[in-house]
Amino acid sequence: MDDITVTDNKELSRFEGRLADGTLAGFADYRLEDGVIVFPHTIVDPAFEGQGVGSAIVRFALDSVRADGTRAVVATCSFVERWMQRHPDYLVVCRAIDS
């Protein structure tokens, strides 16, 4: 889905994917802990499932973590973990850890 804009909503501790009209299509919650960012779950509105919303959110989130360079990823969310496995270039900087 090309018309998704992803932002880091720090107030709610989640990366959000929104349509051009502002509709929230999905989000990935996170917790900042000592040296890591934990992604416990990713939610996509059922109306937008299968359209790349979750992938856009996870890619943006992991790109942000990589750009910051101060935290490793703990992917307790199965979607984030599977996404990282399908995109091994993200495993170099990030890591998935079973909970």
N, C-alpha and C positions, 0 to 999 in steps of 0.2 A: 504494500500500500504506500504509494508515493506521497500522499497528502497528510502524512502523520508528522507532527512536530513533537519531539521529545525534549523534556526539560527536567532538571533536578529540582524538585520541590523540597527544599531543605527543611522547611517548616513541618512537613508531614513525613520526612525521611523516606521519600520515594521518588523514583523516576517515573514521569507520567508521559503517556502518548496521547496527544489530542488531535482531533480533526481540525481542518481549517476554520470551521465554525465554532471551535472551542469545546466541542463534545469530548469528554474523557472516554477514550477507547480502551485504555488499560494502564496498568502501572506495575512496577516492581518495587516492593518495600525493601528497605535496607536498615541495618543497624551498624553504626560505627563503633568498633571496639579497638583495643590496643593493637595497632598494626594491621588490622584487617577490616574489611567491610563484608558483612554477612547479608546474603540475599535469601530470606526465608521463604518468600513466595512471589509469584508473578500472577497477576489477574488480568484477563482480557475479557471485556464485555462479550457475551455470546454472539451479539450481532456482528462482531468484527473478527471472530475466530477464523483461523485459516487464511487470513489476509495479510499476514506478515507483521501484524502489530506487535506481538510479543518479541519477535526477532528484532524489530527496529528499536524497541525499548532496551533489550538486553545489549545489543551492539552499542548503542549510545552510552549505556551505563558502564560497560566494560571499557569503552574508549575513554570515558571520563576517569575511571580508576587508573587506567594505564597512563594517561596524560599527567595525572597528579603524581603518580610514582611513589606514594608513601604507604600504600596499603596493598595487601594481598586479598584475593577474593576467597570467601568461604561460601560455596554454593550449596546451601541446604535445600534450595528449591530445585526440584528435579528438572524443570524446564531450563533453568539457567545452566545446570550441570550438563544436560544433553546438548544444549546450544554450544557450550564450550568444547565439548567432545567433537562436535561436527565442524568446529572452527579451531583447529589445533594451534593456529598462530596466536590465539588468545591464551593458551595454556603456558606459553613461555613466560609471560609476565603475571598472569593470574593463576590461581590454583583452585581446584574443586576439592572439597573435603567432605567426606560423609559425616552426617550428624549422628 
